[in-house]
Amino acid sequence: MKKFKRIRRIFAWIGIVVLVGLYVTTLILAFSGSPMAQALFRGSFAATVVFPVLLYAMQIIYRILKPDDTADDPDKKKR
C-alpha cells in the first residue's frame, strides 16, 4: 500500500509540472508576435482545459472499475 501512495504522489507531481508548463506556454504564446502564435496559443489553451478534464475522467473511471478488496475483510473497511 505504501508503494501505491508513492506512485500516486509521483504522478500527481508530474501532473502539476505539466499543468504549470501548459499555463506558462499559454501565457508566452499569448504575448508573442510570431505568425504561428495564434494557432499554438489555441492548441495550448485547449490542452490546458482538456488535460485536467481527462485526468479527472480517468480518476472517476478508475474508482468505478476498481475491485473492492475491503468487502471481505472487516479490518480494512473504510471509515
ABEGO torsion letter per residue (X at the ends): XAAAAAAAAAAAAAAAAAAAAAAAAAAAAAABABAAAAAAAAAAAAAAAAAAAAAAAAAAAAAAABBBAAAABAAABBX
